[in-house]
Amino acid sequence: MDRVSASEQMDTASSETAAEAGRRRTFAIIAHPDAGKTTLTEQLLLLGGAIQIAGAVRAKGERRRTRSDWMKIEQDRGISVATSVMTFEYAGQVFNLLDTPGHEDFSEDTYRTLSAVDAAVMVIDAAKGIEAQTRKLFEVCRLRDIPIVTFINKMDREAREPLELLDEIEKTLALDVTPATWPIGSGGTFAGVYDRHDNSLRLIAEGGERQEALSGPDDARIDGLLKHGQGDVLREGMELASVYPEFDLDSFREGHLTPVYFGSALRGFGVRHLLDGLAQFAPPPSARRADARVVRPEEEKLTGFVFKIQANTDLNHRDRVAFLRICSGRLRKGARLKQVRTGKSIPVNAPLFFFAKERQVAEEAWPGDVVGIANHGVLRIGDTLTDGEELNFRGVPSFAPEILRRVRLDDPMLAKKLRKALDQLADEGVVQVFRPMDGSQPVVGVVGQLQLDVLSSRIQAEYGVQVGFDATSWSTMRWVALKEGEDRAVLERFLRTAPSQMAEDHDNEPVAFFTSDWGRRRSEEEWPQLRFLSLREQHGVEENAG
């Protein structure tokens, strides 16, 4: 979804909607697996008091440790494979935290989630620096001009030099950096950080941290507060830090500069400082482009878009929930909204705020909020909901999968159950499902092997169906669409050439399978009236041929 620069936004009179929108901070956490994203999420929630807008949910011990990872496979493997939504209040602001999957096999879910946020926290392992998945997710943020706050984690373990880490961020990501804090040692000597904003020491102390106000890095008190020799090392580091640019709010919000915080999520150190930075600097909801016009958050009319569907978060109720990011206006319990794609009226009798798996009914919600709407298969990822206006938000994509497998069902009596499972999981975006035009078994498309493991686990756990997956001869899949002005008969003729290699996706859009990239290129040459697409926006404009 395209963001709109500050210069394009109109000055508006103060209103309740504008005031409530101004309190919202909607952000995601992006990281390579094992960088400490889930631990940081838990610490942020702890600082927020684990409070939802409609009430408080306080978690302790093991219950807290698994708060954002609620699926059985997540708990068994210690990984995040689904986006969790968590809402809490801190310092008079409402934070909507979207905890995304860290594993690269779930990059599509993460990409969709990033369409719904206004900022991101990038978590980096202090020993490893920028890793492959971090780089990929950063590029997604860059495409959307999402402001990024960086948290260099695990400073209580052996770490690379701060200057080396900052230079790597700057050079690898082509992003200006400004250290908001400077670490004092690392590993066993990690004592805390120097806060460059307010000239204070934040020191690791029993039960948390201790803050000591200073006149500056040359304050003589530093030597008495730190262990022998650490004061000189800190002053040397602060001199190095001075070569980086000062923090500039406009540059940060335009996505050009990142403030960098150092800490240890496991010990809870540096997390409050990070949250204070988000509260102070992260942008509130901004204007967004739709196909018809620019939508501003302070408008009275409600608009929003569905970026995620989740089924069976509560197995007792077999629920299906659509996650709606509100872009403008005020949502009230009991509202009826227009689903622009179909023209249907969607009742919102009990919109939900989330704390991971737990939820409470929201009496009202505002721009920037993410609410859940009970969904019985009507809503799809990418749907726009409005008070009645005809407009569509764009930018919720589907990518051509890298792995294609036939679904093997050992018990044919469970075929109906399997179809329901695949339909619902395709609604969620867990997997892409293709129905071959020759009537053969469904084909599933995924980014990586772990997605197949999750798919099998969920079908077994939630639907009681045992499935396997068989290899196919296909290596590539593309959506097929007519070029502008071409006759529909051309597309129909192409689909009849080899029915066993043609299918329809979950939205009944035609696709073609190819055994090689050479075969795809040959079809493009033989059928110049058609486009072969590697990316398709949900209910939107197709793009990225090839």
HELIX and SHEET records of a PDB file:
HELIX    1   1 ALA A    6  GLU A    8  5                                   3    
HELIX    2   2 GLU A   16  GLY A   22  1                                   7    
HELIX    3   3 LYS A   37  LEU A   47  1                                  11    
HELIX    4   4 GLY A   61  ARG A   65  1                                   5    
HELIX    5   5 LYS A   72  ARG A   77  1                                   6    
HELIX    6   6 GLU A  104  PHE A  106  5                                   3    
HELIX    7   7 SER A  107  LEU A  114  1                                   8    
HELIX    8   8 ALA A  132  LEU A  143  1                                  12    
HELIX    9   9 PRO A  162  LEU A  173  1                                  12    
HELIX   10  10 GLY A  187  THR A  189  5                                   3    
HELIX   11  11 ARG A  221  LEU A  225  1                                   5    
HELIX   12  12 GLN A  230  ALA A  241  1                                  12    
HELIX   13  13 LEU A  249  ARG A  253  1                                   5    
HELIX   14  14 VAL A  271  PHE A  281  1                                  11    
HELIX   15  15 PRO A  412  LEU A  414  5                                   3    
HELIX   16  16 ALA A  415  GLU A  428  1                                  14    
HELIX   17  17 GLN A  449  TYR A  463  1                                  15    
HELIX   18  18 ARG A  488  THR A  497  1                                  10    
HELIX   19  19 PRO A  499  GLN A  501  5                                   3    
HELIX   20  20 ASP A  517  GLU A  526  1                                  10    
SHEET    1   A 7 SER A  84  TYR A  90  0                                        
SHEET    2   A 7 GLN A  93  ASP A  99 -1                                        
SHEET    3   A 7 ARG A  24  ALA A  31  1                                        
SHEET    4   A 7 ALA A 119  ASP A 125  1                                        
SHEET    5   A 7 ILE A 148  ASN A 153  1                                        
SHEET    6   A 7 LEU A 257  PHE A 262  1                                        
SHEET    7   A 7 ASP A 176  PRO A 179  1                                        
SHEET    1   B 2 ILE A  51  GLN A  52  0                                        
SHEET    2   B 2 GLY A  55  ALA A  56 -1                                        
SHEET    1   C 4 THR A 181  ILE A 184  0                                        
SHEET    2   C 4 GLY A 192  ASP A 195 -1                                        
SHEET    3   C 4 SER A 200  ALA A 205 -1                                        
SHEET    4   C 4 GLY A 208  ALA A 213 -1                                        
SHEET    1   D 2 ARG A 288  ARG A 289  0                                        
SHEET    2   D 2 VAL A 294  VAL A 295 -1                                        
SHEET    1   E 6 LYS A 344  VAL A 348  0                                        
SHEET    2   E 6 ALA A 335  GLN A 339 -1                                        
SHEET    3   E 6 THR A 384  THR A 386 -1                                        
SHEET    4   E 6 THR A 303  ALA A 311 -1                                        
SHEET    5   E 6 ARG A 320  SER A 328 -1                                        
SHEET    6   E 6 VAL A 370  ALA A 374 -1                                        
SHEET    1   F 2 LEU A 331  ARG A 332  0                                        
SHEET    2   F 2 GLU A 364  ALA A 365 -1                                        
SHEET    1   G 2 LEU A 352  PHE A 355  0                                        
SHEET    2   G 2 GLU A 358  VAL A 361 -1                                        
SHEET    1   H 9 PRO A 397  PHE A 399  0                                        
SHEET    2   H 9 LEU A 530  GLU A 537 -1                                        
SHEET    3   H 9 THR A 476  LEU A 482 -1                                        
SHEET    4   H 9 PRO A 510  PHE A 514 -1                                        
SHEET    5   H 9 MET A 502  GLU A 504 -1                                        
SHEET    6   H 9 GLN A 432  PRO A 436 -1                                        
SHEET    7   H 9 VAL A 443  VAL A 446 -1                                        
SHEET    8   H 9 ILE A 403  LEU A 409 -1                                        
SHEET    9   H 9 VAL A 467  ALA A 471 -1                                        
SHEET    1   I 3 PRO A 397  PHE A 399  0                                        
SHEET    2   I 3 LEU A 530  GLU A 537 -1                                        
SHEET    3   I 3 GLU A 542  ALA A 545 -1                                        
END                                                                             
